[in-house]
Amino acid sequence: MKKNKHEIARIENLIKTDRLSMKDDFSELLCGDLDRVMRDYFDYKGLPIVNIDRSGDAFLVRISVSASAIHAFSSIPSQEVKY
């Protein structure tokens, strides 16, 4: 029984560690997605800077841009629903 608990704990640790080791494609995809969304709200140059740090069993995700302006909306722009 102890062997099974040890193996389960080792597998859980492996899964948690693997989640933190993201591939370059993930970072590029995330930055591209964030850039498309954030440009609707802010004027800035370059791409968003994304920092992901482990915090216990969770991740701390910080997104930064240096915006020169914030877009003013009198209402939320309507969007097409895509299926």
mmCIF file of the N, C-alpha and C atoms, coordinates in Angstrom:
data_MODEL
# 
_entry.id   MODEL 
# 
loop_
_atom_site.group_PDB 
_atom_site.id 
_atom_site.type_symbol 
_atom_site.label_atom_id 
_atom_site.label_alt_id 
_atom_site.label_comp_id 
_atom_site.label_asym_id 
_atom_site.label_entity_id 
_atom_site.label_seq_id 
_atom_site.pdbx_PDB_ins_code 
_atom_site.Cartn_x 
_atom_site.Cartn_y 
_atom_site.Cartn_z 
_atom_site.occupancy 
_atom_site.B_iso_or_equiv 
_atom_site.pdbx_formal_charge 
_atom_site.auth_seq_id 
_atom_site.auth_comp_id 
_atom_site.auth_asym_id 
_atom_site.auth_atom_id 
_atom_site.pdbx_PDB_model_num 
ATOM 1   N N  . MET A 1 1  ? 0.819   -1.199 0.000   1.00 0.00 ? 1  MET A N  1 
ATOM 2   C CA . MET A 1 1  ? 0.000   0.000  0.000   1.00 0.00 ? 1  MET A CA 1 
ATOM 3   C C  . MET A 1 1  ? 0.865   1.266  0.000   1.00 0.00 ? 1  MET A C  1 
ATOM 4   N N  . LYS A 1 2  ? 1.968   1.260  0.782   1.00 0.00 ? 2  LYS A N  1 
ATOM 5   C CA . LYS A 1 2  ? 2.833   2.432  0.819   1.00 0.00 ? 2  LYS A CA 1 
ATOM 6   C C  . LYS A 1 2  ? 3.445   2.696  -0.554  1.00 0.00 ? 2  LYS A C  1 
ATOM 7   N N  . LYS A 1 3  ? 3.787   1.629  -1.247  1.00 0.00 ? 3  LYS A N  1 
ATOM 8   C CA . LYS A 1 3  ? 4.376   1.782  -2.567  1.00 0.00 ? 3  LYS A CA 1 
ATOM 9   C C  . LYS A 1 3  ? 3.400   2.493  -3.503  1.00 0.00 ? 3  LYS A C  1 
ATOM 10  N N  . ASN A 1 4  ? 2.141   2.148  -3.458  1.00 0.00 ? 4  ASN A N  1 
ATOM 11  C CA . ASN A 1 4  ? 1.134   2.786  -4.305  1.00 0.00 ? 4  ASN A CA 1 
ATOM 12  C C  . ASN A 1 4  ? 0.991   4.262  -3.976  1.00 0.00 ? 4  ASN A C  1 
ATOM 13  N N  . LYS A 1 5  ? 0.980   4.610  -2.690  1.00 0.00 ? 5  LYS A N  1 
ATOM 14  C CA . LYS A 1 5  ? 0.876   6.024  -2.294  1.00 0.00 ? 5  LYS A CA 1 
ATOM 15  C C  . LYS A 1 5  ? 2.081   6.806  -2.786  1.00 0.00 ? 5  LYS A C  1 
ATOM 16  N N  . HIS A 1 6  ? 3.262   6.183  -2.662  1.00 0.00 ? 6  HIS A N  1 
ATOM 17  C CA . HIS A 1 6  ? 4.482   6.845  -3.125  1.00 0.00 ? 6  HIS A CA 1 
ATOM 18  C C  . HIS A 1 6  ? 4.437   7.056  -4.638  1.00 0.00 ? 6  HIS A C  1 
ATOM 19  N N  . GLU A 1 7  ? 3.984   6.072  -5.371  1.00 0.00 ? 7  GLU A N  1 
ATOM 20  C CA . GLU A 1 7  ? 3.896   6.183  -6.829  1.00 0.00 ? 7  GLU A CA 1 
ATOM 21  C C  . GLU A 1 7  ? 2.886   7.244  -7.239  1.00 0.00 ? 7  GLU A C  1 
ATOM 22  N N  . ILE A 1 8  ? 1.754   7.302  -6.551  1.00 0.00 ? 8  ILE A N  1 
ATOM 23  C CA . ILE A 1 8  ? 0.737   8.318  -6.863  1.00 0.00 ? 8  ILE A CA 1 
ATOM 24  C C  . ILE A 1 8  ? 1.286   9.708  -6.592  1.00 0.00 ? 8  ILE A C  1 
ATOM 25  N N  . ALA A 1 9  ? 1.974   9.880  -5.461  1.00 0.00 ? 9  ALA A N  1 
ATOM 26  C CA . ALA A 1 9  ? 2.559   11.183 -5.132  1.00 0.00 ? 9  ALA A CA 1 
ATOM 27  C C  . ALA A 1 9  ? 3.600   11.582 -6.173  1.00 0.00 ? 9  ALA A C  1 
ATOM 28  N N  . ARG A 1 10 ? 4.395   10.620 -6.628  1.00 0.00 ? 10 ARG A N  1 
ATOM 29  C CA . ARG A 1 10 ? 5.410   10.907 -7.636  1.00 0.00 ? 10 ARG A CA 1 
ATOM 30  C C  . ARG A 1 10 ? 4.765   11.318 -8.952  1.00 0.00 ? 10 ARG A C  1 
ATOM 31  N N  . ILE A 1 11 ? 3.696   10.651 -9.340  1.00 0.00 ? 11 ILE A N  1 
ATOM 32  C CA . ILE A 1 11 ? 2.978   10.984 -10.578 1.00 0.00 ? 11 ILE A CA 1 
ATOM 33  C C  . ILE A 1 11 ? 2.343   12.362 -10.479 1.00 0.00 ? 11 ILE A C  1 
ATOM 34  N N  . GLU A 1 12 ? 1.728   12.675 -9.332  1.00 0.00 ? 12 GLU A N  1 
ATOM 35  C CA . GLU A 1 12 ? 1.139   14.010 -9.148  1.00 0.00 ? 12 GLU A CA 1 
ATOM 36  C C  . GLU A 1 12 ? 2.211   15.081 -9.256  1.00 0.00 ? 12 GLU A C  1 
ATOM 37  N N  . ASN A 1 13 ? 3.357   14.858 -8.655  1.00 0.00 ? 13 ASN A N  1 
ATOM 38  C CA . ASN A 1 13 ? 4.450   15.820 -8.724  1.00 0.00 ? 13 ASN A CA 1 
ATOM 39  C C  . ASN A 1 13 ? 4.936   15.992 -10.152 1.00 0.00 ? 13 ASN A C  1 
ATOM 40  N N  . LEU A 1 14 ? 5.031   14.900 -10.883 1.00 0.00 ? 14 LEU A N  1 
ATOM 41  C CA . LEU A 1 14 ? 5.450   14.948 -12.284 1.00 0.00 ? 14 LEU A CA 1 
ATOM 42  C C  . LEU A 1 14 ? 4.471   15.766 -13.121 1.00 0.00 ? 14 LEU A C  1 
ATOM 43  N N  . ILE A 1 15 ? 3.184   15.569 -12.899 1.00 0.00 ? 15 ILE A N  1 
ATOM 44  C CA . ILE A 1 15 ? 2.160   16.317 -13.641 1.00 0.00 ? 15 ILE A CA 1 
ATOM 45  C C  . ILE A 1 15 ? 2.250   17.799 -13.327 1.00 0.00 ? 15 ILE A C  1 
ATOM 46  N N  . LYS A 1 16 ? 2.384   18.157 -12.050 1.00 0.00 ? 16 LYS A N  1 
ATOM 47  C CA . LYS A 1 16 ? 2.486   19.567 -11.661 1.00 0.00 ? 16 LYS A CA 1 
ATOM 48  C C  . LYS A 1 16 ? 3.717   20.215 -12.260 1.00 0.00 ? 16 LYS A C  1 
ATOM 49  N N  . THR A 1 17 ? 4.844   19.506 -12.240 1.00 0.00 ? 17 THR A N  1 
ATOM 50  C CA . THR A 1 17 ? 6.082   20.035 -12.804 1.00 0.00 ? 17 THR A CA 1 
ATOM 51  C C  . THR A 1 17 ? 5.963   20.199 -14.310 1.00 0.00 ? 17 THR A C  1 
ATOM 52  N N  . ASP A 1 18 ? 5.330   19.236 -14.970 1.00 0.00 ? 18 ASP A N  1 
ATOM 53  C CA . ASP A 1 18 ? 5.173   19.280 -16.415 1.00 0.00 ? 18 ASP A CA 1 
ATOM 54  C C  . ASP A 1 18 ? 4.313   20.456 -16.848 1.00 0.00 ? 18 ASP A C  1 
ATOM 55  N N  . ARG A 1 19 ? 3.332   20.805 -16.049 1.00 0.00 ? 19 ARG A N  1 
ATOM 56  C CA . ARG A 1 19 ? 2.475   21.947 -16.402 1.00 0.00 ? 19 ARG A CA 1 
ATOM 57  C C  . ARG A 1 19 ? 3.260   23.235 -16.446 1.00 0.00 ? 19 ARG A C  1 
ATOM 58  N N  . LEU A 1 20 ? 4.269   23.372 -15.591 1.00 0.00 ? 20 LEU A N  1 
ATOM 59  C CA . LEU A 1 20 ? 5.057   24.595 -15.544 1.00 0.00 ? 20 LEU A CA 1 
ATOM 60  C C  . LEU A 1 20 ? 6.016   24.688 -16.725 1.00 0.00 ? 20 LEU A C  1 
ATOM 61  N N  . SER A 1 21 ? 6.473   23.575 -17.234 1.00 0.00 ? 21 SER A N  1 
ATOM 62  C CA . SER A 1 21 ? 7.422   23.598 -18.340 1.00 0.00 ? 21 SER A CA 1 
ATOM 63  C C  . SER A 1 21 ? 6.655   23.725 -19.653 1.00 0.00 ? 21 SER A C  1 
ATOM 64  N N  . MET A 1 22 ? 6.357   24.967 -20.007 1.00 0.00 ? 22 MET A N  1 
ATOM 65  C CA . MET A 1 22 ? 5.581   25.250 -21.212 1.00 0.00 ? 22 MET A CA 1 
ATOM 66  C C  . MET A 1 22 ? 6.502   25.335 -22.415 1.00 0.00 ? 22 MET A C  1 
ATOM 67  N N  . LYS A 1 23 ? 6.000   24.982 -23.527 1.00 0.00 ? 23 LYS A N  1 
ATOM 68  C CA . LYS A 1 23 ? 6.747   25.057 -24.773 1.00 0.00 ? 23 LYS A CA 1 
ATOM 69  C C  . LYS A 1 23 ? 6.712   26.502 -25.290 1.00 0.00 ? 23 LYS A C  1 
ATOM 70  N N  . ASP A 1 24 ? 7.673   26.828 -26.176 1.00 0.00 ? 24 ASP A N  1 
ATOM 71  C CA . ASP A 1 24 ? 7.723   28.170 -26.768 1.00 0.00 ? 24 ASP A CA 1 
ATOM 72  C C  . ASP A 1 24 ? 6.439   28.478 -27.522 1.00 0.00 ? 24 ASP A C  1 
ATOM 73  N N  . ASP A 1 25 ? 5.857   27.469 -28.173 1.00 0.00 ? 25 ASP A N  1 
ATOM 74  C CA . ASP A 1 25 ? 4.619   27.684 -28.922 1.00 0.00 ? 25 ASP A CA 1 
ATOM 75  C C  . ASP A 1 25 ? 3.515   28.213 -28.018 1.00 0.00 ? 25 ASP A C  1 
ATOM 76  N N  . PHE A 1 26 ? 3.452   27.722 -26.781 1.00 0.00 ? 26 PHE A N  1 
ATOM 77  C CA . PHE A 1 26 ? 2.429   28.174 -25.843 1.00 0.00 ? 26 PHE A CA 1 
ATOM 78  C C  . PHE A 1 26 ? 2.575   29.666 -25.583 1.00 0.00 ? 26 PHE A C  1 
ATOM 79  N N  . SER A 1 27 ? 3.792   30.111 -25.305 1.00 0.00 ? 27 SER A N  1 
ATOM 80  C CA . SER A 1 27 ? 4.037   31.526 -25.016 1.00 0.00 ? 27 SER A CA 1 
ATOM 81  C C  . SER A 1 27 ? 3.688   32.406 -26.210 1.00 0.00 ? 27 SER A C  1 
ATOM 82  N N  . GLU A 1 28 ? 4.087   31.972 -27.397 1.00 0.00 ? 28 GLU A N  1 
ATOM 83  C CA . GLU A 1 28 ? 3.784   32.747 -28.603 1.00 0.00 ? 28 GLU A CA 1 
ATOM 84  C C  . GLU A 1 28 ? 2.282   32.821 -28.849 1.00 0.00 ? 28 GLU A C  1 
ATOM 85  N N  . LEU A 1 29 ? 1.596   31.712 -28.683 1.00 0.00 ? 29 LEU A N  1 
ATOM 86  C CA . LEU A 1 29 ? 0.149   31.679 -28.880 1.00 0.00 ? 29 LEU A CA 1 
ATOM 87  C C  . LEU A 1 29 ? -0.559  32.565 -27.859 1.00 0.00 ? 29 LEU A C  1 
ATOM 88  N N  . LEU A 1 30 ? -0.158  32.463 -26.604 1.00 0.00 ? 30 LEU A N  1 
ATOM 89  C CA . LEU A 1 30 ? -0.762  33.271 -25.544 1.00 0.00 ? 30 LEU A CA 1 
ATOM 90  C C  . LEU A 1 30 ? -0.542  34.761 -25.798 1.00 0.00 ? 30 LEU A C  1 
ATOM 91  N N  . CYS A 1 31 ? 0.681   35.157 -26.128 1.00 0.00 ? 31 CYS A N  1 
ATOM 92  C CA . CYS A 1 31 ? 0.966   36.577 -26.395 1.00 0.00 ? 31 CYS A CA 1 
ATOM 93  C C  . CYS A 1 31 ? 0.163   37.090 -27.586 1.00 0.00 ? 31 CYS A C  1 
ATOM 94  N N  . GLY A 1 32 ? 0.042   36.288 -28.626 1.00 0.00 ? 32 GLY A N  1 
ATOM 95  C CA . GLY A 1 32 ? -0.747  36.694 -29.789 1.00 0.00 ? 32 GLY A CA 1 
ATOM 96  C C  . GLY A 1 32 ? -2.215  36.877 -29.453 1.00 0.00 ? 32 GLY A C  1 
ATOM 97  N N  . ASP A 1 33 ? -2.765  35.945 -28.685 1.00 0.00 ? 33 ASP A N  1 
ATOM 98  C CA . ASP A 1 33 ? -4.174  36.049 -28.271 1.00 0.00 ? 33 ASP A CA 1 
ATOM 99  C C  . ASP A 1 33 ? -4.393  37.270 -27.387 1.00 0.00 ? 33 ASP A C  1 
ATOM 100 N N  . LEU A 1 34 ? -3.509  37.471 -26.416 1.00 0.00 ? 34 LEU A N  1 
ATOM 101 C CA . LEU A 1 34 ? -3.633  38.633 -25.529 1.00 0.00 ? 34 LEU A CA 1 
ATOM 102 C C  . LEU A 1 34 ? -3.509  39.934 -26.305 1.00 0.00 ? 34 LEU A C  1 
ATOM 103 N N  . ASP A 1 35 ? -2.593  39.970 -27.270 1.00 0.00 ? 35 ASP A N  1 
ATOM 104 C CA . ASP A 1 35 ? -2.390  41.167 -28.074 1.00 0.00 ? 35 ASP A CA 1 
ATOM 105 C C  . ASP A 1 35 ? -3.657  41.538 -28.836 1.00 0.00 ? 35 ASP A C  1 
ATOM 106 N N  . ARG A 1 36 ? -4.317  40.547 -29.441 1.00 0.00 ? 36 ARG A N  1 
ATOM 107 C CA . ARG A 1 36 ? -5.548  40.829 -30.193 1.00 0.00 ? 36 ARG A CA 1 
ATOM 108 C C  . ARG A 1 36 ? -6.637  41.392 -29.279 1.00 0.00 ? 36 ARG A C  1 
ATOM 109 N N  . VAL A 1 37 ? -6.757  40.883 -28.086 1.00 0.00 ? 37 VAL A N  1 
ATOM 110 C CA . VAL A 1 37 ? -7.793  41.361 -27.163 1.00 0.00 ? 37 VAL A CA 1 
ATOM 111 C C  . VAL A 1 37 ? -7.431  42.729 -26.598 1.00 0.00 ? 37 VAL A C  1 
ATOM 112 N N  . MET A 1 38 ? -6.190  42.889 -26.156 1.00 0.00 ? 38 MET A N  1 
ATOM 113 C CA . MET A 1 38 ? -5.803  44.136 -25.481 1.00 0.00 ? 38 MET A CA 1 
ATOM 114 C C  . MET A 1 38 ? -5.783  45.339 -26.417 1.00 0.00 ? 38 MET A C  1 
ATOM 115 N N  . ARG A 1 39 ? -5.557  45.116 -27.713 1.00 0.00 ? 39 ARG A N  1 
ATOM 116 C CA . ARG A 1 39 ? -5.558  46.244 -28.662 1.00 0.00 ? 39 ARG A CA 1 
ATOM 117 C C  . ARG A 1 39 ? -6.954  46.839 -28.847 1.00 0.00 ? 39 ARG A C  1 
ATOM 118 N N  . ASP A 1 40 ? -7.986  46.113 -28.470 1.00 0.00 ? 40 ASP A N  1 
ATOM 119 C CA . ASP A 1 40 ? -9.336  46.676 -28.494 1.00 0.00 ? 40 ASP A CA 1 
ATOM 120 C C  . ASP A 1 40 ? -9.516  47.717 -27.388 1.00 0.00 ? 40 ASP A C  1 
ATOM 121 N N  . TYR A 1 41 ? -8.685  47.668 -26.378 1.00 0.00 ? 41 TYR A N  1 
ATOM 122 C CA . TYR A 1 41 ? -8.841  48.526 -25.204 1.00 0.00 ? 41 TYR A CA 1 
ATOM 123 C C  . TYR A 1 41 ? -7.718  49.529 -25.008 1.00 0.00 ? 41 TYR A C  1 
ATOM 124 N N  . PHE A 1 42 ? -6.526  49.238 -25.543 1.00 0.00 ? 42 PHE A N  1 
ATOM 125 C CA . PHE A 1 42 ? -5.360  50.092 -25.303 1.00 0.00 ? 42 PHE A CA 1 
ATOM 126 C C  . PHE A 1 42 ? -4.581  50.326 -26.586 1.00 0.00 ? 42 PHE A C  1 
ATOM 127 N N  . ASP A 1 43 ? -3.879  51.484 -26.626 1.00 0.00 ? 43 ASP A N  1 
ATOM 128 C CA . ASP A 1 43 ? -2.886  51.746 -27.667 1.00 0.00 ? 43 ASP A CA 1 
ATOM 129 C C  . ASP A 1 43 ? -1.520  51.510 -27.042 1.00 0.00 ? 43 ASP A C  1 
ATOM 130 N N  . TYR A 1 44 ? -0.717  50.655 -27.662 1.00 0.00 ? 44 TYR A N  1 
ATOM 131 C CA . TYR A 1 44 ? 0.630   50.386 -27.168 1.00 0.00 ? 44 TYR A CA 1 
ATOM 132 C C  . TYR A 1 44 ? 1.473   49.826 -28.300 1.00 0.00 ? 44 TYR A C  1 
ATOM 133 N N  . LYS A 1 45 ? 2.778   49.857 -28.106 1.00 0.00 ? 45 LYS A N  1 
ATOM 134 C CA . LYS A 1 45 ? 3.706   49.309 -29.094 1.00 0.00 ? 45 LYS A CA 1 
ATOM 135 C C  . LYS A 1 45 ? 4.205   47.959 -28.597 1.00 0.00 ? 45 LYS A C  1 
ATOM 136 N N  . GLY A 1 46 ? 4.583   47.121 -29.522 1.00 0.00 ? 46 GLY A N  1 
ATOM 137 C CA . GLY A 1 46 ? 5.132   45.823 -29.155 1.00 0.00 ? 46 GLY A CA 1 
ATOM 138 C C  . GLY A 1 46 ? 4.059   44.820 -28.775 1.00 0.00 ? 46 GLY A C  1 
ATOM 139 N N  . LEU A 1 47 ? 4.478   43.798 -28.048 1.00 0.00 ? 47 LEU A N  1 
ATOM 140 C CA . LEU A 1 47 ? 3.567   42.745 -27.588 1.00 0.00 ? 47 LEU A CA 1 
ATOM 141 C C  . LEU A 1 47 ? 3.452   42.786 -26.075 1.00 0.00 ? 47 LEU A C  1 
ATOM 142 N N  . PRO A 1 48 ? 2.381   42.237 -25.529 1.00 0.00 ? 48 PRO A N  1 
ATOM 143 C CA . PRO A 1 48 ? 2.285   42.135 -24.071 1.00 0.00 ? 48 PRO A CA 1 
ATOM 144 C C  . PRO A 1 48 ? 3.429   41.267 -23.535 1.00 0.00 ? 48 PRO A C  1 
ATOM 145 N N  . ILE A 1 49 ? 3.855   41.590 -22.328 1.00 0.00 ? 49 ILE A N  1 
ATOM 146 C CA . ILE A 1 49 ? 4.866   40.788 -21.641 1.00 0.00 ? 49 ILE A CA 1 
ATOM 147 C C  . ILE A 1 49 ? 4.127   39.905 -20.652 1.00 0.00 ? 49 ILE A C  1 
ATOM 148 N N  . VAL A 1 50 ? 4.365   38.608 -20.732 1.00 0.00 ? 50 VAL A N  1 
ATOM 149 C CA . VAL A 1 50 ? 3.672   37.654 -19.880 1.00 0.00 ? 50 VAL A CA 1 
ATOM 150 C C  . VAL A 1 50 ? 4.690   36.965 -18.980 1.00 0.00 ? 50 VAL A C  1 
ATOM 151 N N  . ASN A 1 51 ? 4.427   36.988 -17.671 1.00 0.00 ? 51 ASN A N  1 
ATOM 152 C CA . ASN A 1 51 ? 5.249   36.280 -16.697 1.00 0.00 ? 51 ASN A CA 1 
ATOM 153 C C  . ASN A 1 51 ? 4.360   35.279 -15.986 1.00 0.00 ? 51 ASN A C  1 
ATOM 154 N N  . ILE A 1 52 ? 4.801   34.036 -15.943 1.00 0.00 ? 52 ILE A N  1 
ATOM 155 C CA . ILE A 1 52 ? 4.047   32.990 -15.258 1.00 0.00 ? 52 ILE A CA 1 
ATOM 156 C C  . ILE A 1 52 ? 4.964   32.369 -14.217 1.00 0.00 ? 52 ILE A C  1 
ATOM 157 N N  . ASP A 1 53 ? 4.571   32.468 -12.949 1.00 0.00 ? 53 ASP A N  1 
ATOM 158 C CA . ASP A 1 53 ? 5.344   31.911 -11.848 1.00 0.00 ? 53 ASP A CA 1 
ATOM 159 C C  . ASP A 1 53 ? 4.488   30.935 -11.067 1.00 0.00 ? 53 ASP A C  1 
ATOM 160 N N  . ARG A 1 54 ? 5.136   29.930 -10.541 1.00 0.00 ? 54 ARG A N  1 
ATOM 161 C CA . ARG A 1 54 ? 4.445   28.952 -9.710  1.00 0.00 ? 54 ARG A CA 1 
ATOM 162 C C  . ARG A 1 54 ? 4.243   29.545 -8.322  1.00 0.00 ? 54 ARG A C  1 
ATOM 163 N N  . SER A 1 55 ? 3.051   29.377 -7.788  1.00 0.00 ? 55 SER A N  1 
ATOM 164 C CA . SER A 1 55 ? 2.720   29.834 -6.442  1.00 0.00 ? 55 SER A CA 1 
ATOM 165 C C  . SER A 1 55 ? 1.995   28.694 -5.738  1.00 0.00 ? 55 SER A C  1 
ATOM 166 N N  . GLY A 1 56 ? 2.761   27.815 -5.084  1.00 0.00 ? 56 GLY A N  1 
ATOM 167 C CA . GLY A 1 56 ? 2.163   26.636 -4.459  1.00 0.00 ? 56 GLY A CA 1 
ATOM 168 C C  . GLY A 1 56 ? 1.640   25.698 -5.528  1.00 0.00 ? 56 GLY A C  1 
ATOM 169 N N  . ASP A 1 57 ? 0.357   25.374 -5.447  1.00 0.00 ? 57 ASP A N  1 
ATOM 170 C CA . ASP A 1 57 ? -0.266  24.494 -6.434  1.00 0.00 ? 57 ASP A CA 1 
ATOM 171 C C  . ASP A 1 57 ? -0.900  25.269 -7.583  1.00 0.00 ? 57 ASP A C  1 
ATOM 172 N N  . ALA A 1 58 ? -0.710  26.584 -7.597  1.00 0.00 ? 58 ALA A N  1 
ATOM 173 C CA . ALA A 1 58 ? -1.330  27.428 -8.622  1.00 0.00 ? 58 ALA A CA 1 
ATOM 174 C C  . ALA A 1 58 ? -0.236  28.187 -9.377  1.00 0.00 ? 58 ALA A C  1 
ATOM 175 N N  . PHE A 1 59 ? -0.653  28.994 -10.326 1.00 0.00 ? 59 PHE A N  1 
ATOM 176 C CA . PHE A 1 59 ? 0.265   29.812 -11.103 1.00 0.00 ? 59 PHE A CA 1 
ATOM 177 C C  . PHE A 1 59 ? -0.132  31.273 -10.968 1.00 0.00 ? 59 PHE A C  1 
ATOM 178 N N  . LEU A 1 60 ? 0.864   32.136 -10.844 1.00 0.00 ? 60 LEU A N  1 
ATOM 179 C CA . LEU A 1 60 ? 0.648   33.575 -10.831 1.00 0.00 ? 60 LEU A CA 1 
ATOM 180 C C  . LEU A 1 60 ? 0.947   34.072 -12.239 1.00 0.00 ? 60 LEU A C  1 
ATOM 181 N N  . VAL A 1 61 ? -0.058  34.636 -12.901 1.00 0.00 ? 61 VAL A N  1 
ATOM 182 C CA . VAL A 1 61 ? 0.080   35.086 -14.286 1.00 0.00 ? 61 VAL A CA 1 
ATOM 183 C C  . VAL A 1 61 ? -0.005  36.607 -14.287 1.00 0.00 ? 61 VAL A C  1 
ATOM 184 N N  . ARG A 1 62 ? 1.069   37.240 -14.775 1.00 0.00 ? 62 ARG A N  1 
ATOM 185 C CA . ARG A 1 62 ? 1.106   38.703 -14.864 1.00 0.00 ? 62 ARG A CA 1 
ATOM 186 C C  . ARG A 1 62 ? 1.264   39.113 -16.323 1.00 0.00 ? 62 ARG A C  1 
ATOM 187 N N  . ILE A 1 63 ? 0.434   40.061 -16.749 1.00 0.00 ? 63 ILE A N  1 
ATOM 188 C CA . ILE A 1 63 ? 0.453   40.543 -18.130 1.00 0.00 ? 63 ILE A CA 1 
ATOM 189 C C  . ILE A 1 63 ? 0.720   42.044 -18.087 1.00 0.00 ? 63 ILE A C  1 
ATOM 190 N N  . SER A 1 64 ? 1.725   42.499 -18.837 1.00 0.00 ? 64 SER A N  1 
ATOM 191 C CA . SER A 1 64 ? 2.106   43.910 -18.808 1.00 0.00 ? 64 SER A CA 1 
ATOM 192 C C  . SER A 1 64 ? 2.193   44.492 -20.208 1.00 0.00 ? 64 SER A C  1 
ATOM 193 N N  . VAL A 1 65 ? 1.721   45.722 -20.331 1.00 0.00 ? 65 VAL A N  1 
ATOM 194 C CA . VAL A 1 65 ? 1.944   46.543 -21.525 1.00 0.00 ? 65 VAL A CA 1 
ATOM 195 C C  . VAL A 1 65 ? 2.159   47.965 -21.043 1.00 0.00 ? 65 VAL A C  1 
ATOM 196 N N  . SER A 1 66 ? 2.854   48.751 -21.840 1.00 0.00 ? 66 SER A N  1 
ATOM 197 C CA . SER A 1 66 ? 3.008   50.166 -21.544 1.00 0.00 ? 66 SER A CA 1 
ATOM 198 C C  . SER A 1 66 ? 2.112   50.911 -22.524 1.00 0.00 ? 66 SER A C  1 
ATOM 199 N N  . ALA A 1 67 ? 0.917   51.239 -22.075 1.00 0.00 ? 67 ALA A N  1 
ATOM 200 C CA . ALA A 1 67 ? -0.098  51.829 -22.955 1.00 0.00 ? 67 ALA A CA 1 
ATOM 201 C C  . ALA A 1 67 ? 0.060   53.339 -23.036 1.00 0.00 ? 67 ALA A C  1 
ATOM 202 N N  . SER A 1 68 ? -0.080  53.863 -24.245 1.00 0.00 ? 68 SER A N  1 
ATOM 203 C CA . SER A 1 68 ? -0.039  55.317 -24.448 1.00 0.00 ? 68 SER A CA 1 
ATOM 204 C C  . SER A 1 68 ? -1.440  55.921 -24.389 1.00 0.00 ? 68 SER A C  1 
ATOM 205 N N  . ALA A 1 69 ? -2.465  55.077 -24.535 1.00 0.00 ? 69 ALA A N  1 
ATOM 206 C CA . ALA A 1 69 ? -3.849  55.562 -24.471 1.00 0.00 ? 69 ALA A CA 1 
ATOM 207 C C  . ALA A 1 69 ? -4.783  54.409 -24.157 1.00 0.00 ? 69 ALA A C  1 
ATOM 208 N N  . ILE A 1 70 ? -5.919  54.778 -23.568 1.00 0.00 ? 70 ILE A N  1 
ATOM 209 C CA . ILE A 1 70 ? -6.996  53.829 -23.310 1.00 0.00 ? 70 ILE A CA 1 
ATOM 210 C C  . ILE A 1 70 ? -8.155  54.226 -24.199 1.00 0.00 ? 70 ILE A C  1 
ATOM 211 N N  . HIS A 1 71 ? -8.703  53.262 -24.922 1.00 0.00 ? 71 HIS A N  1 
ATOM 212 C CA . HIS A 1 71 ? -9.831  53.549 -25.806 1.00 0.00 ? 71 HIS A CA 1 
ATOM 213 C C  . HIS A 1 71 ? -11.072 53.822 -24.972 1.00 0.00 ? 71 HIS A C  1 
ATOM 214 N N  . ALA A 1 72 ? -11.773 54.869 -25.342 1.00 0.00 ? 72 ALA A N  1 
ATOM 215 C CA . ALA A 1 72 ? -13.013 55.223 -24.650 1.00 0.00 ? 72 ALA A CA 1 
ATOM 216 C C  . ALA A 1 72 ? -14.188 54.602 -25.396 1.00 0.00 ? 72 ALA A C  1 
ATOM 217 N N  . PHE A 1 73 ? -15.033 53.910 -24.674 1.00 0.00 ? 73 PHE A N  1 
ATOM 218 C CA . PHE A 1 73 ? -16.224 53.313 -25.254 1.00 0.00 ? 73 PHE A CA 1 
ATOM 219 C C  . PHE A 1 73 ? -17.445 53.917 -24.592 1.00 0.00 ? 73 PHE A C  1 
ATOM 220 N N  . SER A 1 74 ? -18.428 54.299 -25.415 1.00 0.00 ? 74 SER A N  1 
ATOM 221 C CA . SER A 1 74 ? -19.692 54.732 -24.826 1.00 0.00 ? 74 SER A CA 1 
ATOM 222 C C  . SER A 1 74 ? -20.549 53.508 -24.539 1.00 0.00 ? 74 SER A C  1 
ATOM 223 N N  . SER A 1 75 ? -20.256 52.426 -25.259 1.00 0.00 ? 75 SER A N  1 
ATOM 224 C CA . SER A 1 75 ? -20.904 51.144 -25.007 1.00 0.00 ? 75 SER A CA 1 
ATOM 225 C C  . SER A 1 75 ? -19.960 50.049 -25.476 1.00 0.00 ? 75 SER A C  1 
ATOM 226 N N  . ILE A 1 76 ? -20.214 48.854 -25.056 1.00 0.00 ? 76 ILE A N  1 
ATOM 227 C CA . ILE A 1 76 ? -19.383 47.735 -25.458 1.00 0.00 ? 76 ILE A CA 1 
ATOM 228 C C  . ILE A 1 76 ? -19.663 47.417 -26.923 1.00 0.00 ? 76 ILE A C  1 
ATOM 229 N N  . PRO A 1 77 ? -18.597 47.326 -27.749 1.00 0.00 ? 77 PRO A N  1 
ATOM 230 C CA . PRO A 1 77 ? -18.830 47.023 -29.167 1.00 0.00 ? 77 PRO A CA 1 
ATOM 231 C C  . PRO A 1 77 ? -19.483 45.659 -29.344 1.00 0.00 ? 77 PRO A C  1 
ATOM 232 N N  . SER A 1 78 ? -20.425 45.589 -30.285 1.00 0.00 ? 78 SER A N  1 
ATOM 233 C CA . SER A 1 78 ? -21.085 44.306 -30.537 1.00 0.00 ? 78 SER A CA 1 
ATOM 234 C C  . SER A 1 78 ? -20.149 43.410 -31.312 1.00 0.00 ? 78 SER A C  1 
ATOM 235 N N  . GLN A 1 79 ? -20.265 42.103 -31.073 1.00 0.00 ? 79 GLN A N  1 
ATOM 236 C CA . GLN A 1 79 ? -19.445 41.142 -31.767 1.00 0.00 ? 79 GLN A CA 1 
ATOM 237 C C  . GLN A 1 79 ? -20.326 40.081 -32.399 1.00 0.00 ? 79 GLN A C  1 
ATOM 238 N N  . GLU A 1 80 ? -19.846 39.565 -33.521 1.00 0.00 ? 80 GLU A N  1 
ATOM 239 C CA . GLU A 1 80 ? -20.559 38.475 -34.164 1.00 0.00 ? 80 GLU A CA 1 
ATOM 240 C C  . GLU A 1 80 ? -20.370 37.203 -33.343 1.00 0.00 ? 80 GLU A C  1 
ATOM 241 N N  . VAL A 1 81 ? -21.404 36.410 -33.253 1.00 0.00 ? 81 VAL A N  1 
ATOM 242 C CA . VAL A 1 81 ? -21.287 35.135 -32.597 1.00 0.00 ? 81 VAL A CA 1 
ATOM 243 C C  . VAL A 1 81 ? -20.830 34.126 -33.636 1.00 0.00 ? 81 VAL A C  1 
ATOM 244 N N  . LYS A 1 82 ? -19.697 33.468 -33.355 1.00 0.00 ? 82 LYS A N  1 
ATOM 245 C CA . LYS A 1 82 ? -19.131 32.489 -34.305 1.00 0.00 ? 82 LYS A CA 1 
ATOM 246 C C  . LYS A 1 82 ? -19.279 31.100 -33.703 1.00 0.00 ? 82 LYS A C  1 
ATOM 247 N N  . TYR A 1 83 ? -19.758 30.204 -34.504 1.00 0.00 ? 83 TYR A N  1 
ATOM 248 C CA . TYR A 1 83 ? -19.892 28.820 -34.055 1.00 0.00 ? 83 TYR A CA 1 
ATOM 249 C C  . TYR A 1 83 ? -19.067 27.912 -34.905 1.00 0.00 ? 83 TYR A C  1 
# 
